[in-house]
Amino acid sequence: MKHWKTLQNGINLLILLCLAVLILCPLFMIFARAVIIDGRPDFSYALNIIFNPENLRTITNSLLLGAAVVLVTTILGIPFAYLITRTQLAKHKWIDIVIMIPFMTPPFISSMGFILFMQKNGLLQQLFPFTGRLSESFFSFWGLVLVMSLHVLPFMISILKNAMLNISSSLDEAGQIFGGNFFYRFRRILAPLLSGNYAIGALLVFVKTLSEYGTPATFGTRIGFYVFTTDIHRHSTTSPIDFGKAASLSSVLVLICILMWMLQNTVTARHTYRLVGGKGSRSIQKKLPVFQSILAWGYLLLIFFMSIGIPYFSIIMTSLIKLRGYGLQAGNFTLAHYAALFSANSKGRNAIFTSLFLAFAAAFIASAIGVVIVLAARRKKAAFLSQILEGISLLPEMLPSIVLVIGIMLFWNLLYPVLPLYNTLGIMILTYVVLYLPYAVQYTTSAFIQLGDSLVQAGRTFGGSGFYIFRTITFPLIFRGILTGFMMIFIISFRELVAASMVAPPSTLTVSTFIMREFEQGSVSVGCAMAVICVFLTTGILMALKYVSSKRNGQE
């Protein structure tokens, strides 16, 4: 027994060492590169970079953008969540699936769709020539805010919806009995009960906005609006390369994210209410009058049109246009751009195969590591060492992807003489594994905690070894969670942009970098054809997963 405990502690130490190399060391390198100059600490260098007027403008832009996106998602999300939980619209379960499509769509593709639709002589002006002034004024700060808000809106809606479902309708009825109108009841009853969950949603939206690279890189640079991610990317990939500036800005971004997590924890702790207990609660869906029902459906359809209709219509139609100068005219449509992607020696076909290989390898490795971490961290009577494994593995979820990518570049470039992984496909797989390891850990944990101890104890009673019990009992029961995590990692890795654009070896293209390159070089229709393939492949798999999951939950 003592030998077995020693072996388990040894395995935990090995896992901790691996996580330190994969996650902690790259994070340490960021702060070290920001303050260590010529072998000695020099905080003045980092401070000079941070307080440089240009970088201060970048920091201000990022914070302003984050706050504006939180504001817009709040304005759009609260009515949406209320309608699908407290009115007859709640019976339409397909809304829950459709509203997730904007989140499933890569943000840089959605942004490109808006650009193609709203630009001068774009699709909107071709369909409605009188909208010229309106469409061109869209390219502004608030246009950027709207595009980013529509992408992260599902986060806010999902959190608010789940919170509203836990609030009993009897509370609202009590306020109504005592003469409170709708707005009074919302302000005095519903809003305070939602404040804790709203703080979580606002934090997720704010951090997601600060971390986003695709939309600022496509839409933001078009209007001259630069943020953390675009400047960090520029300093680390464009000549003259300056990792010191990239590391300093990354350090500021990490500190802001940490402060936001602390603020969210404080707000949640002070405004958390126990709404689910032994006493039953009722959730009543109000039947809206005809006019209000029309307005409600109109609002939902407007959100769907802006977040799904515009970007999907734009990339699909552009991918079919033969000559962009002729626009949406009969006879100006072709499938040649799709055929070109799969022709012999096509860079598009190679990009698809490369993305598939990287996504499969990263998903397989991350899933395997995730299983080992969960098994080690969820042992009964686990030591402190075991308990911190899960916390470290979830760090990448709390930090912007571009920050971790910078850290990985710095750390593995330092190790290149010993382990020449940098500038190979191996560094891309490693980066994907680090970024998406939390998905594997969370989905496996979700399945593992549902297992009853009696199953494992029964296996031990009948003389089963630890490996035999895992192979015949534990693994089959958690396989669904492992598979879901695998598919999520596969899909997100397939369309990854930040890591692919920063650590890919020379002349290596993935689906995302191929799309960006085609847009930059003017081959917009070919880029849109690849975007359509990427979007429908990833969105289709995610929707199928959600549908199967909801069916199984309903059966259970």
C-alpha positions in Angstrom: 0.0 0.0 0.0 2.8 2.3 0.9 4.6 1.4 -2.3 1.4 2.2 -4.3 1.1 5.6 -2.6 4.7 6.4 -3.4 4.1 5.5 -7.0 1.1 7.8 -7.2 3.0 10.7 -5.7 5.8 10.0 -8.3 3.2 10.1 -11.1 1.8 13.4 -9.7 5.3 14.9 -9.6 5.9 13.9 -13.2 2.5 15.4 -14.3 3.4 18.6 -12.4 6.7 18.8 -14.2 5.1 18.4 -17.6 2.5 21.2 -16.7 5.3 23.4 -15.5 7.2 23.0 -18.8 4.0 23.4 -20.9 2.3 26.3 -19.0 4.2 27.8 -16.1 7.6 28.2 -17.8 6.2 30.1 -20.8 4.3 32.4 -18.5 7.4 33.1 -16.4 9.3 33.8 -19.6 6.9 36.6 -20.5 7.5 38.5 -17.2 11.2 37.7 -17.3 11.6 39.0 -20.9 9.7 42.2 -19.9 11.9 43.2 -17.0 15.3 41.4 -17.5 17.5 43.4 -19.8 21.1 42.3 -20.5 21.0 39.8 -17.7 19.7 42.0 -15.0 16.3 43.3 -13.8 15.4 46.7 -15.3 11.8 47.7 -14.6 12.3 51.1 -16.1 12.5 49.5 -19.6 9.1 47.8 -19.2 7.6 51.0 -17.7 8.9 53.1 -20.5 7.3 50.8 -23.0 4.0 50.7 -21.2 3.8 54.5 -20.7 4.8 55.2 -24.3 2.0 57.4 -25.7 1.4 54.9 -28.5 1.1 52.0 -26.2 -1.0 54.0 -23.7 -3.4 54.6 -26.6 -3.4 50.8 -27.3 -4.2 50.1 -23.7 -6.9 52.7 -23.6 -8.4 51.4 -26.9 -8.5 47.9 -25.5 -10.2 48.8 -22.2 -12.7 51.1 -24.0 -13.5 48.4 -26.5 -14.0 45.8 -23.8 -16.3 48.1 -21.8 -18.3 49.0 -24.9 -18.8 45.3 -25.9 -20.0 44.5 -22.4 -22.5 47.4 -22.6 -23.8 46.3 -26.0 -24.1 42.6 -25.1 -25.9 43.6 -22.0 -28.4 45.7 -23.9 -28.9 42.9 -26.5 -28.7 39.9 -24.2 -31.1 40.7 -21.3 -34.2 41.1 -23.5 -33.2 38.0 -25.5 -32.6 35.8 -22.4 -35.9 37.1 -20.9 -37.9 36.2 -24.0 -36.6 32.6 -24.2 -37.1 31.9 -20.5 -40.2 33.9 -19.3 -42.5 33.9 -22.4 -44.0 31.3 -24.7 -40.9 31.5 -26.8 -39.3 29.2 -24.3 -40.9 26.2 -25.8 -38.9 26.6 -29.1 -35.8 24.7 -28.1 -34.2 25.2 -31.6 -33.5 28.8 -30.5 -30.9 27.5 -28.0 -29.0 25.8 -30.9 -29.3 28.6 -33.4 -28.1 31.3 -31.0 -24.8 29.3 -30.6 -24.0 29.6 -34.3 -22.3 33.1 -34.0 -20.0 31.6 -31.3 -19.2 28.6 -33.4 -18.3 30.8 -36.3 -14.6 31.9 -36.3 -14.7 35.6 -35.4 -12.3 36.6 -38.2 -14.6 35.0 -40.8 -17.7 36.7 -39.3 -15.7 40.0 -39.4 -14.8 39.5 -43.1 -18.5 38.8 -43.8 -19.5 42.2 -42.4 -16.7 43.9 -44.4 -17.8 42.3 -47.7 -21.4 43.2 -46.9 -21.0 46.8 -45.7 -18.0 48.1 -47.7 -18.2 50.5 -50.6 -19.8 48.7 -53.6 -20.3 45.8 -51.3 -23.2 43.4 -51.3 -25.5 45.8 -49.4 -25.0 48.6 -51.9 -25.4 46.2 -54.8 -28.8 45.1 -53.4 -29.9 48.5 -52.2 -27.9 51.3 -53.8 -29.5 54.0 -51.7 -27.7 52.7 -48.6 -24.3 54.0 -49.6 -23.9 56.5 -46.8 -25.3 54.1 -44.1 -23.0 51.2 -45.1 -19.8 53.3 -45.3 -20.5 54.9 -41.9 -20.5 51.4 -40.4 -16.7 51.3 -40.5 -16.2 53.0 -37.2 -15.6 52.2 -33.5 -19.2 51.3 -32.9 -19.3 49.1 -36.0 -16.3 47.2 -34.5 -18.1 47.0 -31.2 -21.3 45.6 -32.9 -19.4 42.9 -34.8 -17.5 41.8 -31.7 -20.7 42.0 -29.5 -22.6 39.7 -31.9 -19.8 37.1 -31.6 -19.7 37.0 -27.8 -23.5 37.5 -27.3 -24.1 33.8 -26.8 -21.9 33.9 -23.7 -24.1 36.5 -22.1 -27.4 35.0 -23.2 -26.5 31.5 -22.0 -25.4 32.7 -18.5 -28.4 35.0 -18.1 -30.8 32.3 -19.3 -29.6 29.7 -16.9 -29.8 32.2 -14.0 -33.4 33.2 -14.9 -34.4 29.6 -15.1 -33.4 29.2 -11.4 -35.5 32.2 -10.3 -39.0 31.1 -9.3 -41.9 32.8 -11.0 -43.5 33.1 -7.6 -41.2 36.0 -6.7 -42.3 38.0 -9.7 -45.9 37.1 -9.0 -45.5 38.4 -5.4 -44.3 41.7 -6.8 -47.1 41.9 -9.2 -49.7 41.2 -6.5 -48.4 44.2 -4.5 -48.8 46.5 -7.5 -45.4 46.6 -9.0 -45.2 47.2 -12.8 -42.9 45.2 -15.0 -39.9 47.6 -14.9 -40.2 48.0 -11.1 -40.3 44.2 -10.6 -37.3 43.8 -12.9 -35.3 46.5 -11.2 -36.1 45.4 -7.6 -36.5 41.6 -7.9 -34.9 40.1 -11.1 -31.9 42.4 -11.5 -30.5 41.9 -8.0 -30.9 38.2 -8.2 -29.1 38.2 -11.6 -26.2 40.4 -10.5 -23.8 37.6 -9.5 -24.3 35.7 -12.7 -24.2 38.9 -14.7 -20.8 39.6 -13.2 -19.5 36.3 -14.5 -21.0 36.9 -18.0 -19.6 40.5 -18.1 -16.1 39.2 -17.1 -16.2 36.5 -19.8 -17.2 39.0 -22.4 -14.6 41.6 -21.3 -11.7 39.1 -21.2 -12.9 37.5 -24.5 -12.9 40.9 -26.1 -9.4 41.8 -24.8 -8.1 38.4 -26.0 -9.7 38.5 -29.5 -7.3 38.9 -32.4 -9.3 38.0 -35.5 -11.8 40.8 -35.6 -9.4 43.6 -34.5 -6.9 42.3 -37.1 -9.4 42.5 -40.0 -12.0 45.1 -39.0 -10.0 47.2 -36.5 -6.9 47.7 -38.6 -9.2 48.9 -41.4 -10.4 51.8 -39.3 -7.0 52.4 -37.6 -8.1 51.1 -34.2 -5.3 49.1 -32.6 -5.6 47.0 -29.4 -3.5 44.7 -27.3 -3.6 41.7 -29.5 -2.9 43.4 -32.8 0.1 45.3 -31.3 1.5 42.2 -29.6 1.1 40.2 -32.8 2.8 43.0 -34.8 5.8 43.3 -32.4 6.4 39.5 -32.4 5.9 38.8 -36.1 6.7 41.9 -38.2 10.2 43.3 -38.7 11.8 44.8 -36.7 10.7 42.1 -34.2 10.7 43.3 -30.6 9.9 40.6 -28.1 10.5 43.1 -25.3 7.6 45.2 -26.3 5.4 42.2 -27.0 6.2 40.8 -23.5 5.6 44.1 -21.8 2.2 44.5 -23.4 1.4 40.8 -22.7 2.3 41.3 -19.0 -0.1 44.3 -18.8 -2.8 42.2 -20.5 -2.3 39.3 -18.0 -2.5 41.7 -15.0 -5.7 43.2 -16.3 -7.3 39.8 -16.7 -6.2 38.8 -13.2 -7.7 42.0 -11.8 -11.0 41.3 -13.6 -11.1 37.8 -12.2 -10.6 39.2 -8.7 -13.3 41.8 -9.2 -15.7 39.2 -10.5 -15.1 36.9 -7.5 -15.8 39.9 -5.2 -19.0 40.8 -6.9 -20.2 37.2 -7.1 -19.4 36.6 -3.4 -21.4 39.6 -2.3 -24.4 39.0 -4.7 -24.9 35.3 -4.6 -28.4 34.0 -3.7 -29.5 30.4 -3.0 -32.3 30.0 -5.4 -32.4 26.3 -5.7 -33.2 24.2 -2.6 -35.5 21.5 -1.3 -38.6 23.6 -1.8 -39.9 23.4 -5.4 -39.9 26.4 -7.7 -42.1 27.3 -10.6 -41.2 28.7 -13.9 -44.2 30.1 -15.7 -44.0 31.3 -19.4 -46.1 34.4 -19.9 -48.2 34.4 -23.1 -47.6 37.6 -24.9 -50.4 39.5 -26.7 -50.3 39.3 -30.5 -48.6 42.7 -31.0 -45.9 42.0 -28.3 -45.4 38.5 -29.8 -44.7 40.0 -33.2 -42.2 42.4 -31.6 -40.5 39.6 -29.7 -40.1 37.4 -32.8 -39.0 40.5 -34.8 -36.3 41.2 -32.2 -35.0 37.6 -32.2 -35.0 37.5 -36.0 -33.1 40.8 -36.1 -30.4 39.3 -33.9 -30.2 36.2 -36.0 -30.1 38.3 -39.2 -27.2 40.4 -37.9 -25.2 37.7 -36.2 -25.8 34.8 -38.7 -27.5 36.1 -41.9 -25.1 38.9 -42.9 -21.8 37.1 -42.4 -23.0 33.7 -43.9 -24.7 35.4 -46.8 -21.6 37.4 -47.6 -19.0 34.7 -47.5 -21.3 32.2 -49.4 -22.2 34.7 -52.2 -18.6 36.0 -52.5 -17.3 32.4 -52.8 -19.6 31.9 -55.8 -19.0 35.2 -57.6 -16.9 34.7 -60.8 -15.8 38.4 -61.2 -16.2 40.7 -58.3 -16.5 43.7 -60.5 -19.8 42.4 -61.9 -21.2 41.6 -58.5 -24.5 39.9 -58.0 -25.5 39.5 -61.6 -27.0 36.5 -63.4 -24.2 34.4 -65.1 -21.6 35.7 -62.7 -21.6 32.7 -60.4 -19.3 29.7 -60.4 -18.0 26.8 -58.3 -14.5 27.2 -59.8 -13.2 28.7 -56.5 -14.1 25.5 -54.6 -12.6 23.3 -57.3 -9.4 25.3 -57.1 -9.0 24.4 -53.4 -8.9 20.7 -54.2 -6.9 20.8 -57.4 -3.5 19.0 -57.6 -0.7 20.7 -55.7 -3.2 23.3 -54.4 -2.0 25.3 -51.4 -5.6 25.2 -50.2 -5.8 21.4 -50.2 -2.4 21.3 -48.4 -3.7 23.8 -45.9 -6.8 21.6 -45.2 -4.7 18.5 -44.7 -2.3 20.3 -42.5 -5.1 21.7 -40.3 -6.7 18.3 -40.1 -3.4 16.7 -39.0 -2.6 19.4 -36.4 -6.2 19.3 -35.0 -6.2 15.5 -34.7 -2.8 15.3 -33.1 -3.5 18.2 -30.7 -6.9 16.7 -29.7 -5.5 13.3 -29.1 -2.6 14.4 -27.0 -4.6 16.9 -25.0 -7.3 14.4 -24.3 -4.8 11.8 -23.1 -3.1 14.4 -20.8 -6.5 15.5 -19.6 -7.5 12.0 -18.6 -4.2 11.5 -16.6 -4.7 14.9 -14.9 -8.3 14.1 -13.9 -7.5 10.7 -12.6 -4.6 12.1 -10.5 -6.5 15.2 -9.3 -9.8 13.4 -8.4 -8.3 10.6 -6.2 -9.9 10.3 -2.8 -7.6 11.6 0.0 -5.5 13.4 -2.7 -2.5 15.3 -1.5 -2.1 19.0 -2.0 0.2 18.2 -5.0 -2.7 16.3 -6.7 -5.2 19.1 -6.1 -3.1 21.8 -7.7 -2.7 19.8 -10.9 -6.2 20.6 -12.1 -5.8 24.3 -11.3 -2.6 24.7 -13.3 -4.1 22.8 -16.3 -7.0 25.3 -16.3 -4.8 28.4 -16.4 -4.8 28.7 -20.2 -8.6 29.2 -20.1 -8.1 32.3 -17.8 -5.5 33.9 -20.0 -5.5 35.4 -23.5 -4.3 32.9 -26.1 -1.9 35.4 -27.6 -0.1 35.8 -24.3 0.5 32.1 -24.0 1.7 31.9 -27.6 4.2 34.6 -26.9 5.4 32.7 -23.8 5.8 29.5 -25.8 7.7 31.3 -28.5 10.2 32.8 -26.0 10.6 29.6 -23.9 11.0 27.1 -26.8 13.3 29.5 -28.7 15.5 29.4 -25.6 15.5 25.6 -25.6 16.2 25.3 -29.3 19.9 24.3 -29.0 18.8 21.4 -26.7 15.4 20.5 -28.2 14.9 21.9 -31.7 11.2 21.9 -31.7 10.8 25.5 -32.6 10.0 26.2 -36.3 8.4 22.8 -36.8 4.9 21.4 -36.9 5.7 20.0 -33.4 5.7 23.5 -31.9 2.2 24.1 -33.4 0.9 20.9 -31.9 2.4 21.7 -28.6 0.9 25.2 -28.7 -2.6 23.9 -29.5 -2.3 21.3 -26.7 -1.4 24.1 -24.2 -4.2 26.4 -25.4 -7.0 23.8 -25.4 -6.0 21.4 -22.5 -8.7 23.0 -20.3 -11.4 21.6 -22.6 -10.1 18.1 -22.1 -9.8 18.5 -18.4 -13.3 20.1 -18.0 -15.2 17.6 -20.1 -13.4 14.6 -18.6 -14.0 16.0 -15.1 -17.7 16.5 -15.9 -18.0 12.8 -16.8 -15.8 11.5 -14.0 -17.6 13.2 -11.1 -20.8 11.5 -12.1 -19.3 8.0 -11.4 -20.4 6.3 -8.2 -17.7 5.0 -5.8 -19.5 1.7 -5.6 -18.5 0.8 -9.1 -14.8 1.0 -8.5 -15.2 -0.6 -5.1 -17.0 -3.5 -6.6 -14.2 -4.0 -9.1 -11.6 -4.0 -6.3 -13.7 -6.4 -4.2 -13.5 -9.0 -7.1 -9.7 -8.6 -7.3 -9.4 -6.2 -10.2 -6.2 -4.3 -10.6 -6.1 -0.6 -11.0 -5.5 -0.8 -14.7 -8.2 -3.4 -15.2 -10.7 -1.3 -13.3 -9.8 1.7 -15.4 -10.0 -0.3 -18.7 -13.3 -2.1 -18.0 -15.2 0.3 -15.7 -13.9 3.9 -15.5 -12.8 4.5 -19.1 -16.1 3.2 -20.8 -18.1 5.4 -18.5 -16.1 8.6 -19.0 -15.5 8.0 -22.7 -18.4 10.2 -23.8 -16.9 13.2 -21.9 -13.4 12.4 -23.4 -14.9 12.2 -26.9 -16.8 15.5 -26.5 -13.6 17.2 -25.3 -11.7 15.6 -28.2 -14.2 16.9 -30.8 -14.2 20.4 -29.2 -10.4 20.6 -29.3 -10.3 19.2 -32.9 -12.8 21.8 -34.2 -11.3 24.8 -32.5 -7.7 23.7 -33.4 -8.8 23.3 -37.0 -9.7 26.9 -37.3 -7.1 28.4 -34.9 -5.7 31.7 -36.2 -3.4 33.3 -33.5 -1.1 30.4 -32.9 -1.1 29.4 -36.6 0.0 32.9 -37.7 2.7 33.2 -35.0 4.4 29.8 -34.6 3.8 28.1 -38.0 7.1 27.2 -39.9 7.9 29.1 -43.0 5.6 28.3 -46.0 3.2 26.3 -43.8 -0.4 27.3 -44.2 -3.4 26.2 -42.2 -7.0 26.9 -43.1 -7.1 30.1 -41.1 -3.8 31.6 -42.4 -4.8 30.6 -45.9 -8.0 32.5 -45.6 -6.2 35.6 -44.2 -3.5 35.4 -46.9 -6.1 35.2 -49.8 -7.9 38.2 -48.4 -4.7 40.2 -48.1 -3.6 39.3 -51.6 -7.0 40.1 -53.2 -8.2 36.6 -53.9 -11.3 37.2 -51.8 -13.5 34.6 -53.5 -11.0 31.8 -53.0 -10.6 32.8 -49.4 -14.4 32.8 -48.9 -14.7 29.4 -50.5 -12.2 28.1 -47.8 -14.1 30.0 -45.2 -17.4 28.3 -46.2 -15.8 24.9 -45.9 -14.3 25.8 -42.5 -17.5 27.3 -41.1 -19.9 24.5 -42.2 -17.5 21.7 -41.2 -16.9 23.1 -37.7 -20.4 24.5 -37.1 -22.0 21.3 -38.4 -20.0 19.1 -36.0 -20.7 21.3 -33.0 -24.4 21.5 -33.7 -24.5 17.7 -34.1 -22.7 17.3 -30.8 -25.2 19.7 -29.1 -28.2 17.9 -30.6 -27.0 14.5 -29.6 -26.1 15.7 -26.1 -29.6 17.3 -25.6 -31.3 14.1 -26.9 -29.3 12.0 -24.4 -30.0 14.4 -21.6 -33.7 14.2 -22.4 -33.6 10.4 -22.4 -31.9 10.3 -19.0 
